[in-house]
Amino acid sequence: MIPIYESYEDYRPPHYVYPTIVKLLAGVPSQYLSGLRSVVLTNASAIGRGKTRRVAGKKYARSDCFGFYHPKTRGEQPWIEIVVDNIVAHWFNRGASRLLSAIPFVRDTVFARVLYHEVGHHIERIIGAPAPAGEAAAEAWYDRLRRLYFRKRYWYLRPFGHLAKLAIALTGRREVR
C-alpha cells in the first residue's frame, strides 16, 4: 500500500477524506502504483504561489488546482498531491451539496475524479498511454480506473448508472483543475 500523508496548513479536513483516499487507492491494481512514493493530502495555502505549466494552452494558479502529479526527479520518486480544501469547497460547500458528502458513493466519485486522474499521469509514465500523451492519457486512465473501482465496489448500483449520468450532466461540474 502506498503511504498517505496529511500536510495541512491551518486547515482541518472533513473526517471522511483520509478513509476515502485509502479505499480508492486500494481499488487500484498494485502494478499501476509501482514506483509511486506517496500520496499527500494538503490544502491550498500549503501549496504556495505560482502557476502550473501549460495545460491545454492555459496556465492555472497552483492554489486553485485540485491535484498534482510530481514526476520522478533526480533522487526523488514520483508522488501525488491532492488539494483537499479546493475539492471540498467546489463540490460540498453549497446548500444541498453539503448533504451529499454524507453519501459514500458521492464522496468516492468526487475524490476518484482527482486521484485517478493524477494516478493516470503516473501510469502513463510507467506503462504508456491508451490515448495521446498528457491530459488525454490521464483522462483515459482515469476512466479505466473509475470503471474498475465502481464495478467492483458498487456493483449493485449498476442499474442506476443512467440516472447518475443524468444527475452529473445536470450539475454541469465535470472539469478537473
Residue frames as qw, qx, qy, qz and C-alpha x, y, z in Angstrom:
[[0.000, 0.888, 0.460, 0.000, 0.00, 0.00, 0.00],
 [0.362, 0.529, -0.022, 0.767, 1.22, 3.47, -0.89],
 [0.300, -0.393, -0.514, 0.701, 1.73, 5.70, 2.18],
 [0.016, -0.786, -0.397, -0.474, -0.73, 8.56, 2.53],
 [0.387, -0.182, -0.363, 0.828, 0.47, 11.66, 4.33],
 [0.043, -0.892, -0.434, -0.119, -1.50, 14.66, 5.52],
 [0.460, -0.122, -0.065, 0.877, 0.19, 18.05, 5.36],
 [0.005, -0.830, -0.477, -0.288, -2.22, 20.88, 6.06],
 [0.283, 0.076, -0.227, 0.929, -1.56, 24.49, 6.94],
 [0.237, 0.138, 0.354, -0.894, -4.26, 26.00, 9.19],
 [0.645, 0.052, -0.379, -0.662, -6.89, 23.62, 7.86],
 [0.422, -0.098, 0.852, -0.293, -8.78, 20.68, 9.31],
 [0.315, 0.060, -0.728, -0.606, -10.15, 18.35, 6.64],
 [0.790, -0.173, -0.022, -0.587, -13.53, 16.61, 6.88],
 [0.608, -0.372, 0.680, -0.174, -13.35, 13.27, 8.68],
 [0.879, 0.301, 0.350, -0.120, -14.17, 11.27, 5.54],
 [0.418, 0.814, -0.361, -0.180, -11.25, 12.40, 3.36],
 [0.121, -0.558, 0.821, 0.004, -8.46, 10.07, 4.54],
 [0.595, 0.049, 0.788, -0.148, -10.61, 6.88, 4.57],
 [0.682, 0.656, 0.175, -0.273, -11.98, 7.74, 1.12],
 [0.312, 0.771, -0.537, -0.142, -8.49, 8.08, -0.35],
 [0.343, -0.351, 0.868, -0.083, -7.43, 4.81, 1.31],
 [0.702, 0.316, 0.596, -0.227, -10.40, 2.98, -0.26],
 [0.596, 0.767, -0.059, -0.231, -9.77, 4.48, -3.68],
 [0.107, 0.699, -0.702, -0.081, -6.07, 3.59, -3.65],
 [0.510, -0.153, 0.835, -0.140, -6.89, 0.05, -2.54],
 [0.729, 0.501, 0.394, -0.249, -9.00, -0.25, -5.69],
 [0.424, 0.788, -0.395, -0.207, -6.04, 0.42, -7.99],
 [0.980, 0.077, -0.101, 0.150, -4.11, -2.68, -9.12],
 [0.610, -0.683, 0.183, 0.360, -0.68, -2.69, -7.48],
 [0.672, 0.127, 0.369, 0.629, 1.25, -2.81, -10.77],
 [0.201, 0.810, 0.288, 0.470, -0.16, 0.64, -11.61],
 [0.368, -0.923, 0.034, -0.102, 1.18, 2.10, -8.38],
 [0.870, -0.148, 0.022, 0.470, 4.69, 0.66, -8.62],
 [0.508, 0.240, 0.015, 0.827, 7.34, 3.30, -8.11],
 [0.198, -0.762, -0.183, -0.589, 4.90, 5.81, -6.63],
 [0.287, 0.215, -0.630, 0.689, 6.36, 7.11, -3.37],
 [0.029, -0.373, -0.708, 0.600, 3.26, 8.53, -1.68],
 [0.057, -0.693, -0.501, -0.515, 0.04, 10.48, -1.82],
 [0.222, -0.138, -0.409, 0.874, -0.01, 13.73, 0.10],
 [0.098, -0.781, -0.590, -0.179, -3.27, 15.32, 1.21],
 [0.334, -0.149, -0.155, 0.918, -2.87, 19.06, 1.59],
 [0.147, 0.837, 0.471, -0.237, -4.68, 22.38, 1.31],
 [0.477, 0.786, 0.165, 0.357, -4.29, 25.37, -1.00],
 [0.164, -0.955, 0.213, -0.124, -2.42, 27.58, 1.45],
 [0.730, -0.466, 0.455, 0.208, 0.21, 24.86, 1.99],
 [0.793, 0.424, 0.313, 0.304, 0.94, 24.67, -1.75],
 [0.363, -0.453, 0.170, 0.796, 2.28, 28.13, -2.21],
 [0.372, 0.744, 0.024, -0.555, 2.06, 30.59, -5.05],
 [0.145, -0.350, 0.740, 0.556, 2.78, 30.27, -8.70],
 [0.725, 0.365, -0.089, -0.578, 1.20, 28.91, -11.83],
 [0.850, 0.012, 0.522, 0.070, 1.12, 25.48, -13.38],
 [0.198, -0.229, 0.653, 0.694, 2.85, 24.71, -16.62],
 [0.467, 0.193, -0.274, -0.818, 0.60, 24.99, -19.64],
 [0.323, 0.204, 0.918, -0.107, -2.34, 22.62, -19.71],
 [0.350, 0.654, 0.647, 0.176, -4.41, 22.85, -22.89],
 [0.336, 0.559, 0.182, 0.736, -2.73, 26.16, -23.69],
 [0.318, -0.806, -0.054, -0.496, -3.52, 27.79, -20.35],
 [0.364, 0.179, -0.689, 0.601, -1.72, 28.26, -17.04],
 [0.560, -0.661, -0.415, -0.279, -3.62, 27.95, -13.75],
 [0.229, -0.691, 0.461, -0.508, -2.93, 29.31, -10.29],
 [0.399, 0.140, -0.888, 0.182, -1.49, 26.41, -8.29],
 [0.149, 0.032, 0.682, -0.715, -3.68, 27.30, -5.32],
 [0.638, 0.191, 0.036, -0.745, -6.83, 26.78, -7.43],
 [0.524, 0.246, -0.768, -0.273, -5.98, 23.26, -8.60],
 [0.871, -0.308, 0.015, -0.381, -7.40, 20.01, -7.22],
 [0.897, -0.287, 0.298, 0.159, -4.31, 17.85, -7.54],
 [0.251, 0.813, -0.500, -0.162, -0.80, 17.45, -8.92],
 [0.982, 0.018, 0.032, 0.187, 1.37, 14.63, -10.15],
 [0.133, -0.871, 0.454, 0.129, 5.03, 15.19, -9.32],
 [0.910, 0.340, -0.237, 0.016, 7.12, 13.02, -11.68],
 [0.867, -0.284, 0.008, 0.410, 10.39, 11.39, -10.79],
 [0.178, 0.942, -0.253, 0.126, 13.29, 13.80, -10.43],
 [0.530, 0.442, -0.626, 0.363, 16.93, 13.25, -9.63],
 [0.183, 0.150, -0.770, 0.592, 16.92, 11.41, -6.34],
 [0.398, 0.100, 0.505, -0.760, 13.17, 11.64, -5.66],
 [0.157, 0.269, 0.933, 0.179, 10.45, 9.15, -6.54],
 [0.211, -0.354, -0.408, -0.815, 7.16, 10.35, -8.10],
 [0.038, -0.334, -0.767, 0.546, 4.33, 11.34, -5.79],
 [0.096, -0.596, -0.586, -0.541, 0.79, 12.72, -5.91],
 [0.048, -0.124, -0.420, 0.898, -0.58, 15.77, -4.14],
 [0.136, -0.609, -0.721, -0.302, -4.35, 16.17, -3.53],
 [0.006, -0.176, 0.201, -0.964, -5.65, 19.64, -2.58],
 [0.126, -0.411, -0.887, 0.166, -8.49, 18.67, -0.26],
 [0.062, 0.542, 0.396, -0.739, -9.92, 22.09, 0.60],
 [0.234, 0.303, -0.409, -0.828, -10.36, 23.01, -3.08],
 [0.254, -0.140, -0.904, -0.314, -12.19, 19.75, -3.78],
 [0.123, -0.482, -0.776, 0.386, -14.45, 20.08, -0.75],
 [0.095, 0.493, 0.140, -0.853, -15.19, 23.75, -1.47],
 [0.239, 0.195, -0.580, -0.754, -16.01, 23.04, -5.11],
 [0.403, -0.144, -0.839, -0.338, -18.26, 20.04, -4.56],
 [0.457, -0.428, -0.766, 0.145, -19.59, 20.02, -0.99],
 [0.211, -0.200, -0.390, 0.874, -19.87, 23.55, 0.38],
 [0.279, -0.067, -0.195, -0.938, -23.11, 24.73, -1.18],
 [0.661, -0.080, 0.093, -0.740, -26.53, 24.03, 0.36],
 [0.949, 0.017, 0.099, -0.298, -27.84, 20.63, -0.65],
 [0.728, 0.480, -0.467, 0.145, -24.46, 19.54, -1.98],
 [0.132, -0.553, 0.667, -0.482, -23.16, 19.62, 1.61],
 [0.811, -0.126, 0.389, -0.419, -25.60, 16.81, 2.39],
 [0.872, 0.410, -0.248, -0.101, -24.19, 14.79, -0.50],
 [0.218, 0.616, -0.701, 0.285, -20.88, 14.49, 1.34],
 [0.599, -0.287, 0.605, -0.439, -22.63, 12.08, 3.72],
 [0.930, 0.271, 0.120, -0.217, -23.11, 9.58, 0.88],
 [0.616, -0.429, 0.558, 0.354, -20.05, 7.33, 0.38],
 [0.656, 0.432, 0.518, 0.338, -20.76, 6.80, -3.33],
 [0.222, 0.957, 0.111, 0.151, -20.75, 10.56, -3.93],
 [0.383, -0.828, 0.373, 0.170, -17.55, 11.07, -1.92],
 [0.714, -0.114, 0.593, 0.355, -15.87, 8.25, -3.83],
 [0.552, 0.681, 0.399, 0.268, -16.99, 9.75, -7.13],
 [0.037, 0.996, -0.057, 0.052, -15.65, 13.21, -6.33],
 [0.423, -0.733, 0.504, 0.171, -12.29, 12.14, -4.94],
 [0.769, 0.107, 0.561, 0.287, -11.82, 9.42, -7.59],
 [0.473, 0.858, 0.175, 0.101, -12.13, 12.15, -10.22],
 [0.001, -0.930, 0.363, -0.060, -8.98, 13.84, -8.93],
 [0.593, -0.502, 0.627, 0.052, -6.98, 10.92, -7.52],
 [0.797, 0.212, 0.540, 0.166, -7.43, 8.64, -10.52],
 [0.472, 0.877, -0.004, 0.088, -6.59, 11.45, -12.92],
 [0.124, -0.848, 0.514, -0.044, -3.28, 12.01, -11.12],
 [0.710, -0.220, 0.666, 0.065, -2.63, 8.26, -10.91],
 [0.753, 0.592, 0.284, 0.038, -3.30, 8.26, -14.66],
 [0.233, 0.908, -0.346, 0.033, -0.34, 10.60, -15.16],
 [0.434, -0.563, 0.703, -0.024, 1.82, 8.14, -13.21],
 [0.801, 0.163, 0.575, 0.001, 0.59, 5.13, -15.20],
 [0.598, 0.802, -0.002, -0.017, 1.28, 6.98, -18.44],
 [0.018, 0.835, -0.548, 0.031, 4.90, 7.40, -17.35],
 [0.439, -0.398, 0.803, -0.061, 5.46, 3.79, -16.26],
 [0.625, 0.233, 0.745, 0.004, 3.26, 1.83, -18.70],
 [0.159, 0.109, 0.578, 0.793, 2.26, 4.12, -21.51],
 [0.328, 0.272, 0.194, -0.884, -0.76, 5.93, -22.77],
 [0.398, 0.383, 0.831, 0.063, -4.00, 4.48, -24.13],
 [0.287, 0.903, 0.319, 0.013, -4.61, 7.89, -25.72],
 [0.443, 0.688, -0.150, 0.555, -2.41, 10.76, -26.89],
 [0.550, -0.094, -0.506, 0.657, 0.02, 11.76, -24.14],
 [0.011, -0.234, 0.192, -0.953, -0.61, 14.37, -21.46],
 [0.436, 0.012, 0.417, -0.797, -4.05, 15.24, -20.15],
 [0.764, 0.152, -0.330, -0.534, -5.82, 12.99, -22.65],
 [0.574, 0.161, -0.792, 0.131, -3.83, 10.00, -21.42],
 [0.027, -0.070, 0.701, -0.709, -4.52, 10.83, -17.78],
 [0.604, 0.079, 0.119, -0.784, -8.23, 11.11, -18.57],
 [0.748, 0.164, -0.563, -0.310, -8.21, 7.76, -20.37],
 [0.407, 0.097, -0.827, 0.375, -6.54, 6.07, -17.40],
 [0.290, -0.043, 0.469, -0.833, -8.94, 7.83, -15.01],
 [0.726, 0.079, -0.194, -0.655, -11.82, 6.38, -16.96],
 [0.691, 0.128, -0.711, -0.021, -10.38, 2.84, -16.78],
 [0.215, 0.090, -0.755, 0.613, -9.60, 3.06, -13.06],
 [0.437, -0.030, 0.254, -0.862, -13.00, 4.59, -12.27],
 [0.783, 0.053, -0.376, -0.492, -14.85, 1.82, -14.10],
 [0.581, 0.124, -0.774, 0.218, -12.75, -0.87, -12.42],
 [0.029, 0.077, -0.647, 0.758, -13.33, 0.55, -8.92],
 [0.511, 0.029, 0.191, -0.837, -17.02, 1.30, -9.21],
 [0.751, 0.073, -0.530, -0.387, -17.88, -2.00, -10.89],
 [0.526, 0.042, -0.787, 0.321, -16.20, -3.87, -8.06],
 [0.066, -0.035, -0.587, 0.806, -17.30, -1.69, -5.13],
 [0.422, 0.284, 0.309, -0.804, -20.78, -0.56, -6.19],
 [0.007, -0.023, -0.902, -0.431, -21.87, -3.44, -8.43],
 [0.068, 0.524, 0.825, -0.203, -25.39, -3.25, -7.02],
 [0.134, 0.697, 0.168, -0.685, -25.87, 0.32, -8.29],
 [0.257, -0.107, 0.683, 0.675, -25.16, -0.56, -11.90],
 [0.163, 0.597, 0.748, 0.238, -28.84, -0.47, -12.96],
 [0.076, -0.910, -0.308, 0.266, -28.98, 3.13, -11.75],
 [0.542, -0.193, 0.279, 0.769, -25.99, 4.24, -13.82],
 [0.198, 0.529, 0.489, 0.665, -28.09, 6.08, -16.37],
 [0.295, -0.888, -0.340, -0.092, -29.76, 8.11, -13.63],
 [0.585, -0.600, 0.050, 0.543, -26.37, 9.01, -12.19],
 [0.452, 0.120, 0.399, 0.789, -25.09, 10.16, -15.58],
 [0.018, -0.752, -0.463, -0.468, -28.15, 12.37, -15.92],
 [0.469, -0.842, -0.200, 0.174, -27.58, 13.86, -12.46],
 [0.585, -0.349, 0.207, 0.702, -23.93, 14.60, -13.27],
 [0.298, 0.396, 0.474, 0.728, -24.91, 16.22, -16.57],
 [0.185, -0.849, -0.419, -0.263, -27.46, 18.40, -14.79],
 [0.530, -0.738, -0.072, 0.411, -24.91, 19.69, -12.24],
 [0.486, 0.854, -0.054, 0.180, -22.59, 20.74, -15.04],
 [0.316, -0.818, 0.480, -0.022, -19.49, 20.12, -12.92],
 [0.979, 0.172, 0.036, 0.101, -17.18, 17.88, -14.90],
 [0.439, 0.776, -0.338, 0.301, -13.94, 19.82, -15.07],
 [0.828, -0.394, -0.116, 0.382, -10.77, 18.92, -13.22],
 [0.144, 0.953, -0.198, 0.179, -8.39, 21.71, -12.38]]
